[in-house]
Structures are given as structure tokens and as C-alpha cells.
């Protein structure tokens, strides 16, 4: 299993590999979904539903549970949504990334045509031959729709984070509640809350070790729990009511709503909890395969859940007296002889399910940072082998505090279930809407197909959403409050970041200014390498101009580094660095654009510095080879280099053997080269100037064309090596944002909020893993 860069559904695994992946997915994907029987019935019957001897209420709820699990997780997710993957990755950001690649709706301003040459920048159709649909043209034309689309994605993101607070609380609390049958009522009230809080604190305290250390026991725990639920369900069905299968008839749903009316509709907020965790099937798609997740759900998880709910319904249909005590939980249907083992197993399963949603919260916050939609936080790798296993310290402790506060504050499953249900159904509604856009824009299906998908599944989820929203005062206010706070933080950070980029773009200095520094100010070049971080992909940033005008000296080797995100899940290491010159070779100035996908995690500074220097050295060799192939000195003087991808592209290597001539493409300013050790010494170059066609040329990667060129290359490489030995300085901007006089109140509040977040969150040096001894900050005031 390639956990480093995800999997693609096109990859065909052997049946043994699929079986192994399906088994491993139990502990990662289905931990949350498998523990829902602990609290669904108890949350549903928390409303004032009068029970009758005909069992219409019990059978109606069971029918709702069965058809909800069938229509949403089985048909919607397994059959349709899982196919809307982005290079094998799933989740809300995967859908948004697909839409941004197929339609120009992204709000990130640093988009380059060079990004389209990435191996993972896959399109369903060739953009030159594909006809633009009316929906696509409409989306691209209206800028407000771009903002609305991003806001919708952020709403889904906020609700996932809210679910990361609520799911551990309700899962562990419901599992520990089984102690009520072994303790007196007085002791039970004082034991459940403290034990739940201790387990939650222990769970979050273990996060910094990483799940890979104990992950091998997750799948056996969930497997044992699923088999336990199935066995208990079969026992209760056979022993108490073998005819409970009749409740699977959808007619019982209509009878239930007709009889219970308002309270039955309100109880749907508890029923929807049966599909809690379904989104994980899509979000964790990149760590497994489509066939493995499909097999695990259809062959084991789905039947086990149905049997568990049928068993509870069979027991409750013969025990009407428990309704007066509100004891309609999972443990009431567990025989006394096995109650303690089941209790221990349920607590372990709830911990595993909580672990999955906590890890998912870390992942989605890291993805939000890639869109510049979340303040800077420190992301720590917890595994050297498994890509994507991360830990965010401040988020972890914040989640722990909120989880314990929810447990102590609510103290019952009803309010926790109402809050969790609203968060879950909101994420599903966002996924339904984004998938309908993918069907039209990316899959090029008729709009009627997308509309049918949206209306069918959207109407079902809207019904559940309305039932959850009506319980605003009974717990549903919590995810809304969390979402509003998170949305405010995300929008403030994103809007101000975009405005800062526009300010930098308007105030950047020209290349001629940089080249003339030596003559104007008596500039001194000091030993070492200076890495100037900037968000700009072209030009010289204003913060560097301020630095050199106040201190007329900079390093012998100057590199303008831009760390940017592209709308793909990950970027292969060989395609990460986009390198070019700034000025003539003798100036020793370069530009390096480092590209990351939304699931990538930034490298450690040691490996980053090593790879960057190596990329510069290889670029120098390739650049000299190209320049030596030019026909005349005049062409050399007029030639302005572009940017080079230092690394081979495995999906395009074969093209270098087939094409021999120049190929015309769309306008660009990009250059792509293969490394010196590529097969047969060949490389691919994509070079062009502004307002000209992109050309593809093929050349022999050697330096034998000119002895002078070999000499210049040696001198440049020696200068690079000497500069590295002298040390590397990381030059970062320390920004402060101010408003223009006469700005609106909203703009002033936005700037105040941004400055507050900037001062109280991690600095860029922590996010980029810059060593403090090598850090040089340059103050910069942005007047927006």
C-alpha cells in the first residue's frame, strides 16, 4: 500500500491486497461509523414519543435507520461519491480541487500555467478540445460564485472540525454509560462524567506519539466490535422477535411519521446519527483503495450495523417498560453474562472511532492552511513511513478542552446527539452539492443527471437537517457557534492574505532595479546563501528592497523562494522545485518556486535546504547546456530564461522519445527540463516569453559543446558550494497590516482580527521550520 502519495482507483490490486486493505480500513475508516449503535436509539427516543403495544414506533425507527444506511452510505457514498476522487484522494478539498482544475474558480492569485504540467494535475478531458458547458461558463464569469463556492467548502470544513469536538465526547460518554447497569444511580451519576473525562484526556495526550505506534490494534478492535454487535443482534432477533425483519418495509416510515407527527419529525435528528462517520469513507480514500473500502463496507460493516439495529429493535419490541426510565441505550439489549466484556470492547471501539475523527481534524486543518484559509499552526510528522500522519499541538489541546467542556456541560446523550447530528448532516449536504458540480463540470454529464443527484440525496439530507436545526436550543447551537467562530477566523485570514498578496504585487520592484543595485548604492556581496521568502512568483518583493536600501549588502548567492500551493492533493518530489534565474549568470541570483499539494506537509529545513541547493546545481548545468545550443551570441544576449522543473516527470518521459520537433501550445512562461542523469541523456524543455507560444524542444544534456561553457559552469558551481559552506540565511517578512484612512468598519475589524491572529499564532519561521540562528526578519507595513 502506497501511503505516501495515495492511491488511484485505476490501480488494480490483487484480491489478497484488496482483502488486506479492506481489513486495515476497519480501524481507520469505520471506527466512527461502527460505534453509532451505542447512541442512536437513545437519542431518537429522547423525544416525547408515546409507545404503543403495536411497536409501530420501534419498527418505524428501524425502517428509517435501515433505509438511511442504504441510501446515504451505501448508494450515495460507496456507489457514486467515492468515484469523484482526486488522484485517489477524497474529501471536501478533493472535490473543490477537481472543480478548480476544470473551471477557473479558484481565489488563489498565484496560479501559473506551469502548474498544469504536474503529473497529478489530471483533467477528465483535454481542455483544448472539451467544450465549455453553460454551467462552467456561468461559474467562471461571476466572481461572487467563486467566493460562494469557497465559503461552502469552509462551512463543510468548520463542521468537520466541530465533529472532531463532538464525536469523541458522545462516543466515549455513550460507551462509559454502560456502567449504569453495574452501579447504583447515585454512584453512576458521579462516576460516568469523571471516567469519560479521564479517557478523553488520555486519548488526546497520546496524540503526539502518532497513531502508527498503536494503529496495528485498531483494526482488530473494530473487527471484534462488529462481530460482537452482529452476534448480539442475531441473538436478540432469534430469541425475542424473529419477525422484526418486517420493519424493513418502508411503509413503516410513513406510519411512524403519521402517528408521531411533530415529535416523530424531531426524532429524525437522532436517527441521522446512524450514518455518523460515513464521510470518512470518502475522506480517507487516499490511504486505501476504492475496492477495499467498498468491500469492507458491503461485506462486513453494513450487515453488522443492520443486525445490531435489528437486534436492539427486537429486544425493545418485547420490553415496553424501559421507556419510562429512558433506558433505550445499547446496553439494555446486552445479556447480563456478557455485559462487562461488551462494555470494555465498546470503550475501546469508541476510543478508536474518536482517534479517526481527531486525525481527520488535523488533516483538514492542514489542508485549510494550504488554501491560506487558516492561521499558521505547527504541523508535526508523527511517522517517517506513512505520509499524512500529522499532529498539530495547539489544535490537539484545544480539541481536548472543548471535548471535556462538552461532556461536563451537556452530561447527556440527547444534547450531544443533537449537536453532533447537525454537524454531520451539514458536511453531507456540502458534499452532495459539490459532487453535483463535479458531475457537470468534471464528468461532463448532462445537467439533468447532476440535478437528479442533488434533488434526490439533497432532499433526504435536507429533511434530516431541518429536524436537527429545530433543536437549536437543545444542543444544536453548539456546532453553529463553533462554525461561526471558525468561519470568521478563516475568512479574516484568507481575505487579508489575498489583499497582502495584491499589495506585494503592486509594490514589487523591477529586475532592472535589482541588477543596478551594485552601481547605485555600492552594494556589498557577503559570503553565504540568502533565501528570501516571498509569495510572489515573479518580480522582486518589496520587503527585500527595504532590506537592501537600509543595509546595502546581500549574499553572494541570492534565491527568491516562493512556497505555494497548487490545486492537487500532492506534488511528486521530482516536480516540486521550479527553478530559474533572476538576471544574468554572473549575478548569482535565482528564483525557486516550491510547490505543495493540499495534502502535502512541508519538509524539514535540513532536507529542504539540501534539495534546494541540489536543484540549483542541476539547473546551472542544464541552463548552460541550453545556452550553448543557441546559434549566436546575439541570441544569448536576447534570451531571457524561464523556470525549470528540476526532476523527471514519469508520465511524460516517453514523450521525449517520440517527439522531435517544436510543438505549439498556449501562452506561458515556463520551462521544463529533465535531470542530467535521465535516460539516454535526454530532457524536455518548455520555454517561452510573455505573449508568445510555448515551445517544446529536445536537446542532448551534455556540456561538451563549448569548453568556455564548462569553465563558467564550474565557476558557478564552486561559488554555490562556497556559499553553502559559509552558511544560509532565511530572510522572512515580519508584516503589520494597517487600514487606509476612511476605510469601512468591516475592513477595520478584519484588519484588527488579522493582526490579533498573526500575533497569537505561529510565525512563518515555525511553519517553514526555519532554525532561529539563521532567521532574519524584515519589518513590512501593509496599508490596505
N, C-alpha and C positions, 0 to 999 in steps of 0.2 A: 504494500500500500504506500503510495507516494503522498505522504502527509506534508511534504514541503511545499508543493505547489498545487495541491488539489488534484482532482481527477476530472476527466471529461467523460460525459455519458457515451461518447463514441468509442471509448476504450472497452474492448471486450475481455472480460476476465473469465478465467476458468471457473467451473462450478465450485471447485474447492476454495478458490479465492473469494468468490461471492459468498459462500457459506461462512467463511471466516470473518469477512467484513460485516455480514449480517449479525453475527454473534457479537462482534465488537461494538456495533452500533447500539446494542441494547443499553449499555451503560452510559453512552454519550447522548444519544438522540431521544431515547424513550423513557429516561428516568422520570421526567416530569409528567408525561402522559400516563405512565403506568400507576402513579400513586393517586390519580384523581378519584378512584372509588372510595378513598378514605373520607372524602368530604362532600361528594355530590349530593347524595340523598339527604344528608343532614342539612345542607344549605338550601336544598329545594323545599323541604318540608318545614323550614323555619317560618314560612308564611302561615297565615291563618287559614289553612285548608282543612275543611271538615272531612274526616274519614268515614267511609261507609263500608258496610259488610260486602258490597258487590266488588270491592277492590278496584273500582274504576280510576281512583286517584293513583294507586300504585301502578296499575297497568298503563295508565296514560303517561306517567313519568318515564316508565321503562320504554315505552314506544318512542317517546321524544328522544331519550338517550340513544336508543338503537339507530334511529334514522339520522340523528345529528352526527354520530360517529361514522355512519355510512356515507352521508352526503358530503361532509366537510373534510375530515382527514382522508377517507378512502378515495372518494371520487375527485374532489377538488384538488387536494394536495398530491396524492400519490399518482393520480392519472393525468393531471394537467399541469399544476404549478411546478412540480419537480422538473418538468421538461423545459421550463423557462430559466435555464441555468446560464451563468456567465462563465464560460471556460470551466465548467464543472462546479462553480461556486453558486451558492444560493443565498437568499435573504433579501431584505428590503433594498440594501445598497446594490445588490446584483441586478435587480430589476431596474433601478434608477440608472445604473451604469449602462445597461443594454439600451435603454431609451436615449440616453445622452449620446451614445455612439451612432445610433441610427438617425437621430434628429438633433439638430443644433439647438439644444435647450439647456445646456449647462451654463451655470452662472460663473464658473471659474474662468478668470480672464486670461490665464497664461497658456491657452491651448495652442499647440503647434501642429503643423502638418506632419512633422517628424514622428509624432506620437502614433500616427496611423500605420507606421511601418513596424510597430511592435508585433511580435508573434501572437500575443494574446488579444490584440485589437481585431477581433473577428467580427465580421458582418455576415448577416444571413444572405445578402446578395451584394453584388458589385455595385457600389454607389454610382458608378458612371452609367450603368445600364438599367438600374432599378428606377422605375417611375415613381415620382413623388406623389403620394396619396394626398387627398384633400386634408385628412387629419394631420398628416405630417407638416404640410404647408401652413395649416392653421396654427399648429403648435409653435413652429419656428417664427411665425410672423408676429405673434403677440408676446411681448416681453413679460407682461403680467402673468401669463400662463407659466412661464419658466419659474417665476417666483412662487406661484401657487403650487407647482409640482414639487419644488424643494421643500416648501412648508409641509406638504402632505407627507413627504419622506421623513421630515423631522418629527412630525406628530407620531408616526409609527415608531421612530427611534425613541422618543420620550416614553411612550407606553411600554416598550421593551424594557427600558431602564426601570420604569415603575413596577413592571412584573418581576424584575430582579429584586425588588424590595419585598413584594407581597408573597411571591411563591414560596421562598424559604420559610416565611412566618407561618403561612397557613398549612404547609406540608408538615413541618415538624410539630406544630401545635396539634394538628389532627392525629398524627401518629402517637404522640405522647398522651393524648386524651384517652387512649385505651386503658389508662390506669384507673379510670373511674369505676371499673368493674372489680378492681382489686383493692381499692382503698375506700374508706368511709367518705361521705360527702364533705365533711369538714377538712379532712386531710387532703382530699382531691383538689379542693379549691386552692390550697396553699402549696401544692406540690407541682401541678402541671405547669404553671407560668414560670417558676424558677428553673425547672428542669428544661423547659423549652429554651429559655434564655441562655442557659449554660451550653446546651448543644449548639445553638446558633453562634455563640461567641467562639466555641471550639472550632466550628466549621470555618468561620472567617479567619481565625488565627492560623489555620493550616494553609491558607491560600498562597502564601509567599513561597511555600515549598514546591508548588506546582502539582497539577493533577496527575502528571505522568508517574509520580512516585507511588501513588496508590490506585492509579487508574485501572490496573490489571484486575482489581477485585470488584470494579463497578459492574461489569457485565455479568459475573456470576450472581451478584446480589439481585440485580434486576431480573435475571432469568429465574432465580429461585422465587422471587416475589410473584412473578407472572404465573409460574406453575402452582404456587400456593393459592393464589386467587382463583385459578381455574379449578383446582381440586375442591376448594371450599364452595365455589359456585355450583359445581356438579353435585356435591353432597347435598346442598340446600335444595337444589332443584328436585333431585330424586326423592329426598326424604320429606320435604314439606309440600311442594306443589309442582308436580311434573307437567301440569298444563299451563305453566307460566309463559311458554312459548307463544301462546295466543296473543300476548300483549304486543308482539312484533307487528301485528296488523296496524297500519297507520290510522285505521278508523278510531282506535282508542285515543289518539291525539285530539281529534275533533270532539269526542265525548268528554275528554278531560277539560278542554277549554270551555265547552258549552256548559259544563256543570260548575266549574270553579270560577269562571268569568275573570274578574279583575285580579283576584288572588292567584289564579292559575297562570295568567299572563305575567304577573310579577315573579312567580316562581321560576320562570324561564331563565332568570338571571343566575339561579343555582344550577339549572340543567346544563347551561353552556360550559360550566366548569369541567364537564366530561371530556372536552376537547382541548383543555389546557395542555400546552406542550406540543400541539400539532405543528406550530410554526417552526419548531426545532427540526422537524424532518427536512424542511427546506433550508433553514439557516445553516445546518451542519452538513449539507450535501457535499461540500468540498472535501471533507475528511473521509468520505466513503464513496460509494457509487450509487447510481440510481437503482440498479438492480438489487443491490444489497439492502438498501433502505426499504424498497418495495417488498422484498422477500420477508424481511423481519416483521414488517407491519402486517402484511396479509396472512402470513403463515403462523404467527405467534401472538403478536401484541393485540391485534384486532379481535381474534377469537377469545383470548384470555380476558379482555375487558368486557366483552359481551357476556361471557359466562359469569364474571364477577357481578355485574349489574343484575343479571337474571337471577343469580343466587340470592342476592340481597332482597330483590323484589319477592321471590318465592317465600323467603322467611317472613318478611313483613306482612305478606298477604294472609298469614296464619297467626300473626301476633299483633292484633289491633291495639292492645292495651298500652303499648310503648309510646303512643303518640302523646299521651298526657304528660310524659316526662321529657319530651323532645329527644328521646334516645333513639334516633333513627340513624345513627352512625354505622360505620363499617363493622365495628367490633360486636355489635349486638347480634350479628348473624354468625359469629365465630363460636364454635363449641368450647365449653369451659376447659376441656382437657388440653387444647392446643392454643389457648389464648395467649399465654406468655411467650411461646416461641413465635407466634404470629406478631405479637407486639414488638419484639426485638427486631424481627425481619422488617416490619413496617417502618420502624425508626431508621434502620439502615437504608432502606429504599428511599425514604424521604430525604435523607442526607445526600444520597446520590442524585436525586432529582433536583435538589437545591443547588448542588455543585454545578450541574449542567447550565442552569439559568444564570448563575453567577459568572461562569466562564463566558457565556454568551453576552453578558452585560459588558465585560471587559473588552470583548471583541468589537462590539458595536460602537463603543466609545472611541476605540482606536480608529475605526472607520470614519466616525464623525470628525475626528481631527484631520483626516486626510482631505475632507471637504472644507476645511477651515471653518467648521461649524461647532467646535468645542474648544474651550480654553486648553492651553498646553498642560498636559499631565505627563508624569514619568511612566513610561511603559517598559516593563522588565520582562525579558525572556525567562521562562522557567524550565525550558527544555532545549538542549542543543540539537536534538534529533528531530523533534516534532515541530514543524513550522506552525505558528499561530497560537501556541500555548503561551499566554502572557499573563502578567499580573500588574495591576495598577494600584499602588499602595493607598493613595488618598481616596480613591473610589471604593476600595475594599472596606476601609474603616467607616466611610460614610454609609455604605450599604448596611454594615453591621449595626450601627447606631439606629438607623431607620427601621431595620427589621425588629430589633428589640423594642423600639418605641411602639411599633405597630402591635406587637404581641402584648405588651403591657397595657397599651391604650384600648385596644378592642376587646381582648380577653374572650372572644367567642368566634366560632366558625362563620356565623352568619355575616357579620360585618366584614371580616376578612374576605369571605367569598364574594360579597358584593363588589368590593374594591378590585379584587383580582379579576373577576369576570369582565368588568368594564375595560380594564387594560388589555385583556386577551382579545376581546371581540373587536376593539379598535384597531389593533395590529392586523387582524384578519381582514377587516374592511379595507385598510390601506393596501394590503397585498392583493385583494380582489381587484381594486381599481387599477393598480399598476400593472397587473397581469393582463387586464383587458387592453391597456395601451400597448403592451408588448405584442399581443396577438395582432393588433392592427399595424403598428409601426415597424416591428421587427420581423414578425412572421408573415406579414403582408396578406393576412386573411381578410375576407370581406368584413366591413364594419358591423354587419348584422350578426356575425359569429361572435365578435367581441361584445356586442350589446347583449346578446343572449346570455353569454357567460356572466356579464356584470349584473343583469337583472335577476337571473336565477339564483346565483350564490349571494349576490348583494342583498336581495330581498330577505333571504333566510337570516343572514347576519344582521341586517337592519332590525328585524324582529327581536332578535336577542339583544341588540344594542339598546333598543327602546326599553326593554324590560330591565336592563341594568341601569340605564340613566334615570329611571323613575325612582331608583333607590339612592338618590343623591345624598340625602340626609342620613342614610343608614350605612355609610361606609364608602359609597361610590364617589364621594367628594375627594377622597384621598388621591387616587390616580390623576384626577383632573387638576388638583392643586399641584402635584408633582410635575405634571406635564406643562402647566402654565409657567412654573418657575424655570424648568429646563428649557422651554421654548424661548423664554425671554433671554436667558443666558446665551443660547445658541444663536439667536437672531442678532443680538447685540454684537457678539463676537464676529459673526460672519459678515454682517453689513459693514462694520468698521474695518475689518480686514480688507474687504473689497475696495473701500474708499481709500485706504492707505496704499493699496497697490496702484490705484489710479493716480494718487498724488505722486508716487515714485515715478510712474510712467511720464507724468507731465514735467517732472523736475530732474529727470536723468540728464547727464551730461554727454557730450558727443565723444566719439572716438578720437577726433582731431584734438580735443581738449586734453585727453589723456596723453596723447603722443607728444604734445607740445609742453608738457609739464617740465621736462628737463631744461628747456631753454628759458622758460618764464620765471621759475622760482628757484633755480639752482638745486633741483631735486637730487637727493642722495639715495642711492640704492644700497640697502643694508643686507647683510647675509641672511639667508633663510627663505622660507616659502610663506607667503601671505595668502590665506584663504579668506576672501571677502564674501560673506554670505549676503545674498540678495534674493528678492522674489522676482526680479526682472529676468527675462530670458534674452534680452538684448539691451545694449547700451551700458553705460557705467552708472551705478547707483549714486544718488545724491549724498548718502552718508559717507561714501568713500571720498568724494570731492571735499567734503567738510574736513575729513581726517587729514588729507594731504595738504590742504591750504593752511591748516593750523600747525601741522607738523610736517614740513616738506621732506619727507622721506618715506619710502616704502621698500618692500623686499625685492631681492634680485629676481625672484620668480613670483609673479602675481597671478592668482587664479580667482576669477569671479565665479562663485559657486551658487547655483540655484537649485534648491531642493524642492521639487514639485510633485504633485500627484496627478495621475492620469486616470481616465475612466475605465480602468481594467482592474481585475482583482489582484494581480501580481505581475511583476516585471522580472523576466529572467535575468540573472546576474550578468550575463554576457551582453545584455541590451540595456543595462541600467545607465551607463555613462554616455552622455552626448558631449563630445569634446570639440573645441575649435580654438582658433587663435583670436586674440584681440590685438590688432596691429601687426607689424612685420615680425619675422622670426627673431630679429635681434632685440626686440623689446622684451622678450621673455614673458609675455602676458597671454593668458589663456582664459577660456570660458569653459566651465563644466556644468552641465545640467544633469542632475541626479534624479532619476525618475522612479517613483514608487507607486504601486497599486494601492487600492483602498484596503487590502488585507495584508500588505507588507508591513513589517516593523523595521524601523531604522536600525542601521548597523551600529556596532560598537565603533568608537572613534579610531581604534588601532587598525581594525580591518578596513575601515573606510579610507583612512589616510593611505594605507598600503595599496589598496586597489586604485585610488585616485592617482597616485604617483605612477603606478604601473600603466594606467590608461594614458597618462600624459606621455610616457616614454614611447609607448606603441604608436600613439598619434604622431609624434615627431617623426618616427621612421616612415610611417605611411604618407605623411604630408610631404616629406622630401621626395619620396618615390613618385608621387603625383606631379610635383613641381618639376622634377627632372624630365618628365614625359612631355612637357609643353614644348612647342615648336620654337619659340623665340623668346628673347629677353623682354620684348615689349609685352608679350602675353603674361610673363611672370610679374611684370610691374603692374599690369592692369587687373590681374587675378586677385580676387578677394575671397579668402577661404570661408567655407561654411562650417557646419558642425558635423562631426563624425561619430557614428556609433562604434565604439571600440569593443568588438566581440562579434562572433559569427552568429548568424540567425539560422537555426537548424531547419526552419521551414522554408528558407529561401536559398539554401546552399546549392541545390540542384539547378537553380536558375542561372547560376554563373557559368554552367557548362553548356547551357542551351542557347542563351542569348549572346550575340556577337556585336550588335550594333546599338546605337543610341535609340532610346525609346522615349517618346514624348509623353509627359504626364502633366498634371495640373500645376499651377504656380506654387513654388515653395522656396524655402531657403534652408535646405537640409542636405546633408552628405552622409552616406552610409558606407563604411569600409569594413572589410574582414581583417582579422588579425594576421600578423606576419606568419604564424605557424598554421594557417588554414590549409586545407587540402590542395595540393598541386600549386601552391603559391599564388592562388588567385584571390581576388577580392572584389567586392561590389561597391561602387561609389554612386551616390545620388547627390549631385551638386547643382546649385542654381543660384541666381541672384533674384532680387525682388522684381516682380512683374515679368519674369521670364519663365520659360518652360523648364520643368525638372527633367534632367537627362540622366540616363543610366549608362555608365561606361565601365569597361572591364580592362584591367591592367595587370601586369606581372608585378608582384610585390617583391621587388629587389632594389638594391641601391647601387647596382653596377653600372648604371647609365652614366654617372659622372663622378670622377674622383673628388671634385670640389664639393659636390653634394655630400659625399661620405664624410668629408672633413667637417663640414658645417654641422652635420647631424651629430658627429662625435663630440664637437664642442658644446652643442646644446644639451646633449645627454649628460655630459660631465658637469655642466652648470646646474642641471636639475639635481644630480646626485650630491653635489657640494651644498646646494641649498637645503636639501633634505637633512644632510648631516648637521647643518647649522641650526636646524630646528624649524618647527612650523608654528605660525601664529594664526589664531582663528579670530577674525575681525567681524564682530556682530554689531548690529544697530541696537541701541537702547532707546526705544521710542517713547514719546509722550504725545498724546493727542489733545488738540485744542479745537474749539469751535470758532468759526468766523464770527465777527460782530454781526448781530442781527439774526442769528440762527434761531430756528424754531425751538420750542420747549422739548419736543420729542427728540430732536437731534442733540440738544444739550444733555438730556437724560441718557441717551445712547452713549455719548462720549464719556460721561461720568461713570456709567456702568462698565464700559470697556476699560477705562483706567483702573477702576477698582479690581476687576478681574485680572488685569495684567500684573498689578502689584501683588496680588494674593495667590497667584498661580505660579506654576513652574516657569522659569525663564527659558528662552530658546537654547541657552547653553546646556541645560539639563536635558531637554528633549533631544537635542542633537548630540548629546554625550560628549561635550567639549570639556577637556581637562581644564580645571581652573587656572593652572600655571601658564597655560598657553592662550588664555582668553583675553581679548582686547575689545572692550565695548566702546562704541561711538555714539554719543547722545544725538538724538534727532527729534525735532519737534514737527509734528504733522498738524497743519492748520486745515481742517476740513470744513 
